[in-house]
Amino acid sequence: MKKSLLLSTAALTLTLAACTETAEPAEGSKDTSSMTLEEVYSMALEKNNEIESVKSSAILNQAVIMGSEDETIHTTSEIDMTVVSNPLTLHQVNTTEMSGGEGTEAPNQSFTVESYMTEDGFYMQDPASSQWLKMPAEMSDQLIQMSHSQSNPGSELENLEAYIEDFTFEQNDDSFILTLNASGEKFSDMLIEQTGELMPDLGLGIPAETLFKDTTFEDVLYVITLDKESFLIESLDLDMTMNMNFAEQSMKIEQNLESDYTDYNAIDEITVPQEVIDSAEEISM
């Protein structure tokens, strides 16, 4: 009993110490802060939840390996997005290049999808025909739910707050750098929940609870860079490997995401161009 109590006390002491340590300065840094990880994280949560608008630019590199290395699909997406939070509206341009597939001899594909989401509905330009489409209300509702987490960088801080004692904490002259190695069983539930929100069925028509039932994660690394003055997120990088088994098949997904955030609270509104509204073809489910 005494040994158990001592171990618990030691673990609690280490956790508290991690949260109250100041950031390790990078070599050559002159402007250092004495704020602790807990203080910085608290300020970041507060400031990033006050965001009214933001622009983001992201590059997503992904490899999907089905069964063997011979069946690998590589995709690179460049995603530029402008978001206004109240009401939630967004404009997004997503350019994707894809290579690989069956026999690895499939031709490379490249396409750009532009979209608007407003209270009036969700508009998307068909990359094949350039025809604007107005998607059904049911799809708009789903996209709004997904966009709440994807468009607000502060939501990632909320998701990771429970693991604050696992972060490493560094600083340079202008930024705080928070790094989390989220590999291990203790992070599985959080990662499955996040992945299920961002990729409900991966386009495979399989419910998320089935798809992610036997999923394991490895090499998961978050790097969050905060501006020292505003405590707003400057960039958020994520490396992750998912191993999935379903329907007697195995699939590995390797992802690298690099996101930059700018122009906080500088955009008043997002409007759909009139020519898009006039030319859009309404789609029914």
MOLINBEL-V286385 format. One record per residue. N is the residue number from 0. SS is DSSP state (a for helix, b for strand, c for the rest). PHI is phi in degrees with one decimal (* if undefined). D_LAST is the distance of its C-alpha to the last C-alpha in Angstrom with 1 decimal. Layout:
# MOLINBEL-V286385
N_SS_PHI_D_LAST / N_SS_PHI_D_LAST
This chain:
# MOLINBEL-V286385
0_c_*_61.9 / 1_a_-64.1_63.6 / 2_a_-63.2_62.2 / 3_a_-63.0_58.7 / 4_a_-64.9_59.2 / 5_a_-63.6_60.7 / 6_a_-64.2_57.7 / 7_a_-64.0_55.2 / 8_a_-64.1_57.3 / 9_a_-63.9_57.5 / 10_a_-63.4_53.7 / 11_a_-63.5_53.2 / 12_a_-62.6_55.9 / 13_a_-63.6_54.2 / 14_a_-62.7_50.8 / 15_a_-63.1_52.5 / 16_a_-64.3_54.4 / 17_a_-62.1_51.4 / 18_a_-75.2_49.7 / 19_a_-104.5_53.0 / 20_c_-77.9_53.9 / 21_b_-83.9_53.8 / 22_c_-71.1_51.9 / 23_b_-69.4_53.8 / 24_b_-73.9_54.6 / 25_c_-69.2_53.9 / 26_c_-59.2_57.0 / 27_c_91.0_58.4 / 28_c_-69.0_56.6 / 29_c_-110.6_58.7 / 30_c_-94.8_56.6 / 31_c_-104.5_55.9 / 32_c_-109.6_54.5 / 33_c_-96.6_55.8 / 34_c_-66.8_52.6 / 35_b_-86.5_51.4 / 36_a_-58.1_48.1 / 37_a_-62.1_47.3 / 38_a_-66.4_48.2 / 39_a_-65.1_46.2 / 40_a_-64.5_43.1 / 41_a_-62.8_43.4 / 42_a_-65.3_43.8 / 43_a_-64.2_40.8 / 44_a_-59.8_38.6 / 45_a_-64.0_39.8 / 46_a_-69.9_39.5 / 47_a_-76.3_36.1 / 48_c_-91.1_34.6 / 49_c_-100.9_36.0 / 50_c_-70.8_33.9 / 51_c_-101.9_32.3 / 52_b_-160.8_31.2 / 53_b_-164.0_31.6 / 54_b_-112.3_31.1 / 55_b_-134.5_30.5 / 56_b_-128.9_31.1 / 57_b_-133.4_30.3 / 58_b_-122.3_31.0 / 59_b_-115.8_29.3 / 60_b_-105.4_31.0 / 61_b_-140.3_29.5 / 62_b_-124.0_30.7 / 63_b_-108.9_28.8 / 64_b_-110.3_31.4 / 65_b_-100.0_30.3 / 66_c_73.0_33.2 / 67_c_-140.2_35.8 / 68_c_-63.2_36.7 / 69_c_-72.9_36.1 / 70_c_-116.7_32.3 / 71_b_-117.2_31.8 / 72_b_-110.1_29.0 / 73_b_-103.5_30.2 / 74_b_-133.1_28.0 / 75_b_-127.4_29.2 / 76_b_-119.9_27.0 / 77_b_-109.6_28.5 / 78_b_-121.0_26.4 / 79_b_-109.2_27.6 / 80_b_-137.8_26.1 / 81_b_-117.6_27.3 / 82_b_-132.0_26.4 / 83_b_-117.3_27.4 / 84_c_-85.8_27.2 / 85_c_-136.4_27.5 / 86_c_-73.4_25.0 / 87_c_-66.2_23.1 / 88_b_-136.3_22.3 / 89_b_-152.7_22.4 / 90_b_-128.4_22.9 / 91_b_-136.7_22.6 / 92_b_-124.4_23.8 / 93_b_-121.1_23.4 / 94_b_-107.3_25.5 / 95_b_-123.7_25.4 / 96_b_-115.9_27.9 / 97_b_-131.0_27.5 / 98_b_-143.0_30.2 / 99_b_92.2_31.0 / 100_c_119.3_29.1 / 101_a_-58.1_30.3 / 102_a_72.1_34.0 / 103_a_57.7_34.0 / 104_c_-105.0_34.3 / 105_c_-65.3_30.8 / 106_c_-66.2_31.1 / 107_c_-64.6_30.3 / 108_b_-122.4_27.1 / 109_b_-141.8_26.7 / 110_b_-153.6_23.9 / 111_b_-123.7_23.2 / 112_b_-118.5_20.1 / 113_b_-106.8_20.6 / 114_b_-148.5_18.4 / 115_b_-129.1_18.9 / 116_b_-129.3_17.7 / 117_b_-135.6_19.2 / 118_c_-62.1_19.0 / 119_c_-76.3_17.4 / 120_b_144.1_14.3 / 121_b_-111.1_13.6 / 122_b_-113.5_14.7 / 123_b_-138.8_15.0 / 124_b_-91.0_17.2 / 125_c_-64.5_16.4 / 126_c_-66.5_19.7 / 127_c_-80.0_20.1 / 128_c_-107.4_19.9 / 129_c_67.8_20.5 / 130_c_-75.1_17.8 / 131_b_-79.4_16.5 / 132_b_-122.5_12.7 / 133_b_-104.9_11.4 / 134_b_-79.9_8.6 / 135_c_-65.0_6.5 / 136_a_-58.5_9.1 / 137_a_-59.9_8.1 / 138_a_-69.1_8.6 / 139_a_-60.1_11.6 / 140_a_-61.8_13.1 / 141_a_-64.2_13.2 / 142_a_-66.6_14.7 / 143_a_-61.8_17.2 / 144_a_-61.8_18.4 / 145_a_-66.4_18.9 / 146_a_-69.8_20.5 / 147_a_-56.3_23.0 / 148_a_-81.8_24.8 / 149_a_-71.6_24.4 / 150_a_-90.1_25.5 / 151_c_-109.9_28.5 / 152_c_-60.3_31.3 / 153_a_-65.4_33.0 / 154_a_-64.6_30.5 / 155_a_-67.5_31.9 / 156_a_-62.2_35.4 / 157_a_-64.5_34.2 / 158_a_-63.2_32.8 / 159_a_-99.0_36.1 / 160_a_-58.8_38.5 / 161_a_-64.2_39.3 / 162_a_-112.0_40.8 / 163_a_-58.4_43.0 / 164_a_-71.0_46.1 / 165_a_-93.9_44.8 / 166_b_-75.9_44.4 / 167_b_-95.7_47.1 / 168_b_-134.5_48.1 / 169_b_-130.2_49.5 / 170_b_-150.8_50.2 / 171_c_-123.3_51.3 / 172_c_-63.2_52.7 / 173_c_-113.3_49.3 / 174_b_-139.5_46.8 / 175_b_-100.6_46.4 / 176_b_-118.8_44.8 / 177_b_-108.9_43.2 / 178_b_-123.0_42.6 / 179_b_-129.5_41.1 / 180_b_-89.1_41.4 / 181_c_-101.0_38.7 / 182_c_-81.7_39.4 / 183_c_124.3_40.4 / 184_a_-63.1_39.3 / 185_a_-63.9_39.5 / 186_a_-97.3_36.6 / 187_a_-60.1_34.3 / 188_a_-60.9_32.4 / 189_a_-63.7_31.8 / 190_a_-68.0_30.7 / 191_a_-64.8_28.3 / 192_a_-63.1_26.8 / 193_a_-63.8_26.5 / 194_a_-64.5_25.1 / 195_a_-64.5_22.5 / 196_a_-71.9_21.4 / 197_a_-79.5_21.4 / 198_c_-133.3_19.9 / 199_c_-50.2_17.9 / 200_c_-143.5_17.7 / 201_c_55.2_19.0 / 202_c_74.3_16.2 / 203_c_-97.1_17.8 / 204_c_73.1_15.4 / 205_c_-110.7_18.4 / 206_c_-55.3_18.6 / 207_a_-58.0_20.7 / 208_a_-63.5_23.5 / 209_a_-81.4_24.0 / 210_a_-61.8_23.7 / 211_c_-99.9_26.2 / 212_c_-59.9_28.5 / 213_c_-112.5_31.0 / 214_c_-101.9_30.7 / 215_b_-120.7_33.9 / 216_b_-121.9_34.5 / 217_b_-146.6_37.5 / 218_b_52.9_38.9 / 219_b_-91.2_36.8 / 220_b_-138.6_38.4 / 221_b_-104.1_37.4 / 222_b_-129.7_39.5 / 223_b_-114.0_39.0 / 224_b_-109.1_41.2 / 225_b_-111.9_42.0 / 226_b_-68.5_43.9 / 227_c_-66.1_47.3 / 228_c_-86.1_47.5 / 229_c_-95.2_44.1 / 230_c_64.8_42.8 / 231_c_-83.0_39.5 / 232_b_-73.1_37.8 / 233_b_-86.9_38.8 / 234_b_-153.0_37.1 / 235_b_-140.7_35.3 / 236_b_-114.2_35.6 / 237_b_-140.5_34.2 / 238_b_-112.5_35.3 / 239_b_-158.9_33.8 / 240_b_-124.5_33.7 / 241_b_-111.6_31.4 / 242_b_-113.0_32.4 / 243_b_-124.8_29.8 / 244_b_-131.1_30.3 / 245_b_-157.2_27.6 / 246_c_49.1_27.5 / 247_c_61.1_31.1 / 248_b_-125.7_30.2 / 249_b_-114.5_31.4 / 250_b_-146.2_29.8 / 251_b_-116.4_31.5 / 252_b_-121.1_29.8 / 253_b_-106.5_32.3 / 254_b_-127.9_31.2 / 255_b_-133.7_33.2 / 256_b_-120.5_31.7 / 257_b_-122.8_33.9 / 258_b_-121.8_32.7 / 259_b_-119.9_34.8 / 260_b_-123.7_34.4 / 261_b_-142.4_36.1 / 262_c_53.1_36.4 / 263_c_-60.6_36.0 / 264_c_56.2_35.6 / 265_c_-106.9_36.3 / 266_c_-110.7_33.0 / 267_c_-80.6_32.6 / 268_c_-158.2_29.1 / 269_c_-121.0_26.2 / 270_c_-120.6_24.9 / 271_c_-81.8_22.3 / 272_c_-55.0_24.4 / 273_a_-59.5_24.3 / 274_a_-65.4_23.9 / 275_a_-69.7_20.6 / 276_a_-61.1_19.3 / 277_a_-67.9_20.7 / 278_a_-95.3_19.4 / 279_c_-66.6_15.8 / 280_b_-96.8_13.2 / 281_b_-75.3_10.2 / 282_c_-109.4_6.8 / 283_c_-109.4_3.8 / 284_c_-70.0_0.0
